[in-house]
């Protein structure tokens, strides 16, 4: 027993142990605070939280659920990228192979249903924040960041809808992209487009407006498939990750999770 105690003391007092656990056993409030602030993982969480602000009946855990589903989408999406080719010749057949032939083909279904669940979770999170008044000062900036994240979530779902390259996807994106024609100042049928003229020549037309930029052409084709793939896998996720980092940071800066009024 004495040898075990001496061994334990030697390990705890060693330089390697102290380099990992810098404050020792967190048996006081001060050490607990230092353990949280000095940890790579724990420092992401506040040292103290209001008990009323973390009740499931208050938060619904929709913020954490949304972030968890984003991680699920990221992991499953990366795995799907090993098998999917964003070309007219292979896109649909690759989706069929993912369903029936590829190992862990269930990842495609997890990605699909995870996307639906993420949209619902983000909507519910925004609804909870609105109903509890958590958008009011000093949290109005973070509310706007959350609105942008909601828009990005919907864009992720929209851009991913085309990738299976079936009839449902093509016609859904055709209808959805037609709305881009009405973009203010950027759509040739949108408000303000008639004002952008150089003499008698309109600067915005069907060949250079927002819909054309979105589809890389006048119709849903190979250019649109590739553009949606890049936006879905790289462009929108990068912006979403940056805004999520800002979102989490502002929660901390604004005093943690808002509690019931």
C-alpha positions in Angstrom: 0.0 0.0 0.0 2.8 2.4 0.9 4.4 1.7 -2.5 1.2 2.5 -4.3 0.8 5.7 -2.4 4.4 6.7 -3.2 3.8 5.8 -6.9 0.6 7.9 -7.0 2.4 10.9 -5.3 5.3 10.6 -7.8 2.9 10.6 -10.7 0.8 13.6 -9.4 3.9 15.6 -8.6 5.7 14.8 -11.9 6.3 17.5 -14.5 4.3 15.6 -17.1 1.2 15.4 -14.8 1.5 19.1 -13.9 1.8 20.1 -17.5 -1.5 18.5 -18.3 -3.4 19.2 -15.0 -2.1 22.6 -14.1 -4.1 23.3 -11.0 -4.2 19.9 -9.3 -7.4 18.4 -8.0 -10.1 21.1 -8.4 -11.4 20.8 -4.8 -11.9 24.6 -4.3 -13.9 27.2 -6.2 -10.7 28.9 -7.3 -9.2 25.7 -8.6 -12.4 24.8 -10.4 -12.4 28.2 -12.2 -8.7 27.8 -13.1 -9.4 24.2 -14.4 -12.1 25.5 -16.6 -10.2 28.5 -18.0 -7.0 26.5 -18.5 -8.6 23.6 -20.4 -8.8 23.4 -24.1 -12.3 21.9 -24.1 -13.8 23.2 -20.8 -12.9 26.8 -21.5 -15.6 26.8 -24.2 -18.1 26.7 -21.4 -18.8 29.5 -18.9 -17.5 29.0 -15.3 -21.0 29.7 -13.9 -24.5 29.4 -15.4 -27.9 30.3 -14.0 -29.8 27.1 -13.1 -33.0 28.6 -14.5 -31.3 29.3 -17.8 -30.3 25.8 -18.5 -33.6 24.1 -17.8 -34.8 21.9 -20.6 -38.3 23.4 -20.2 -36.8 26.8 -21.0 -34.1 26.3 -23.6 -35.6 23.1 -25.2 -31.9 22.4 -25.9 -32.5 23.5 -29.5 -29.3 25.5 -29.8 -27.1 22.5 -28.8 -29.2 20.2 -30.9 -28.7 22.4 -34.0 -25.0 22.4 -33.5 -24.9 18.7 -33.0 -26.9 18.1 -36.2 -24.4 20.4 -38.0 -21.6 18.2 -36.8 -23.5 15.1 -38.0 -24.0 16.8 -41.4 -20.3 17.6 -41.6 -19.1 14.1 -40.9 -21.6 12.3 -43.1 -21.1 14.9 -45.9 -17.3 14.4 -45.8 -17.9 10.6 -46.2 -20.3 11.1 -49.0 -17.8 13.2 -50.9 -15.6 10.2 -51.3 -18.3 8.6 -53.5 -20.2 11.4 -55.1 -19.2 13.0 -58.4 -20.9 16.3 -59.3 -21.4 15.6 -63.0 -24.5 15.0 -65.1 -23.2 11.5 -66.1 -22.5 10.2 -62.6 -24.5 12.2 -60.0 -27.7 10.2 -60.1 -26.0 6.8 -60.4 -23.6 7.7 -57.6 -26.6 8.4 -55.4 -28.1 5.1 -56.3 -24.9 3.3 -55.6 -24.6 5.1 -52.2 -28.0 3.6 -51.4 -27.5 0.1 -52.6 -23.8 -0.7 -53.1 -21.4 1.5 -51.2 -20.3 0.5 -47.7 -22.0 2.6 -45.0 -24.5 3.8 -47.6 -26.8 4.6 -44.7 -24.7 7.8 -44.4 -26.6 9.2 -47.2 -29.9 8.7 -45.4 -28.4 10.1 -42.2 -27.3 13.1 -44.1 -30.7 13.6 -45.7 -32.8 13.2 -42.6 -30.2 15.1 -40.5 -30.7 18.1 -42.9 -34.4 18.0 -42.3 -34.0 17.8 -38.6 -31.4 20.6 -38.6 -33.8 23.0 -40.3 -36.6 22.1 -37.8 -34.2 22.5 -34.9 -32.9 25.9 -36.0 -36.5 27.1 -36.5 -37.5 26.0 -33.1 -34.4 27.6 -31.6 -35.3 30.9 -33.2 -38.8 30.5 -32.0 -37.7 29.8 -28.4 -35.4 32.8 -28.5 -38.2 35.1 -29.7 -40.8 33.8 -27.3 -38.5 34.3 -24.3 -37.4 37.8 -25.4 -33.8 36.7 -25.7 -33.3 38.9 -28.7 -33.6 42.1 -26.6 -30.6 44.3 -25.6 -27.8 43.5 -25.1 -28.4 40.4 -27.3 -29.8 42.1 -30.4 -26.5 41.7 -32.3 -26.5 37.9 -31.6 -30.1 37.7 -32.7 -29.1 39.1 -36.1 -26.2 36.6 -36.3 -28.8 33.9 -35.6 -31.0 35.1 -38.4 -28.1 34.9 -40.8 -27.4 31.4 -39.6 -31.0 30.5 -40.2 -30.7 31.8 -43.8 -27.5 29.8 -44.3 -29.2 26.7 -43.0 -32.0 27.1 -45.5 -29.4 27.7 -48.3 -27.6 24.6 -47.3 -30.8 22.6 -47.6 -31.6 24.3 -50.9 -28.2 23.7 -52.5 -28.1 20.1 -51.3 -31.5 19.4 -52.8 -30.1 19.5 -56.4 -27.2 17.1 -55.9 -29.2 13.8 -56.3 -29.9 15.1 -59.8 -33.4 13.5 -60.2 -36.6 15.0 -61.6 -37.8 16.2 -58.2 -34.5 18.0 -57.5 -34.3 19.6 -60.9 -37.8 21.0 -60.9 -37.7 22.1 -57.3 -34.5 24.0 -58.0 -35.9 25.4 -61.2 -38.9 26.8 -59.3 -36.7 28.0 -56.4 -34.1 29.7 -58.6 -36.8 31.5 -60.5 -37.4 33.5 -57.4 -33.9 35.0 -57.8 -35.2 36.9 -60.8 -37.1 39.1 -58.3 -34.0 40.0 -56.2 -34.0 43.7 -55.6 -31.5 45.4 -57.9 -29.9 42.1 -58.8 -32.8 40.3 -60.5 -34.0 41.5 -63.9 -37.6 41.3 -62.7 -36.9 42.7 -59.3 -37.5 46.1 -57.7 -35.0 48.7 -58.9 -33.8 46.7 -61.9 -35.5 49.1 -64.3 -33.5 52.0 -62.8 -30.1 50.4 -63.7 -29.7 51.6 -67.3 -27.0 53.0 -69.4 -28.9 55.1 -71.9 -31.5 52.7 -73.4 -29.5 49.6 -72.4 -30.5 47.8 -69.2 -27.5 46.8 -67.1 -29.5 43.9 -65.5 -31.0 41.2 -67.8 -31.7 37.5 -67.9 -28.1 36.9 -68.9 -26.3 38.5 -66.0 -28.8 38.7 -63.1 -28.8 36.8 -59.8 -30.6 33.8 -61.2 -28.0 33.5 -64.0 -25.2 33.7 -61.4 -26.8 31.1 -59.2 -27.3 28.6 -62.0 -24.2 29.5 -64.1 -26.6 29.7 -67.0 -30.2 30.2 -68.0 -31.3 26.7 -67.2 -30.5 24.0 -64.6 -27.6 22.1 -66.1 -24.1 20.9 -65.5 -23.0 24.4 -64.4 -25.7 24.7 -61.9 -24.9 21.2 -60.5 -21.2 22.0 -60.0 -22.0 25.5 -58.6 -24.5 24.1 -56.1 -22.0 21.4 -55.1 -19.2 23.9 -54.3 -21.6 26.2 -52.4 -23.1 23.2 -50.5 -19.7 21.6 -49.5 -17.4 24.6 -49.2 -18.8 28.1 -49.5 -21.8 28.1 -47.2 -20.3 25.8 -44.5 -17.2 28.1 -44.2 -19.4 31.1 -43.7 -21.7 29.2 -41.3 -18.7 28.0 -39.2 -17.4 31.6 -38.9 -20.8 32.9 -37.8 -21.3 30.0 -35.4 -18.0 30.9 -33.7 -19.2 34.5 -33.4 -22.6 33.3 -32.2 -21.1 31.2 -29.4 -18.6 34.0 -28.4 -21.4 36.6 -28.2 -23.4 34.3 -25.9 -20.5 34.3 -23.5 -19.9 38.1 -23.9 -23.6 38.8 -23.3 -23.6 37.0 -19.9 -24.3 33.4 -20.9 -27.6 31.8 -21.7 -30.5 34.2 -21.0 -32.6 33.2 -18.1 -36.4 33.4 -17.6 -37.5 37.0 -17.1 
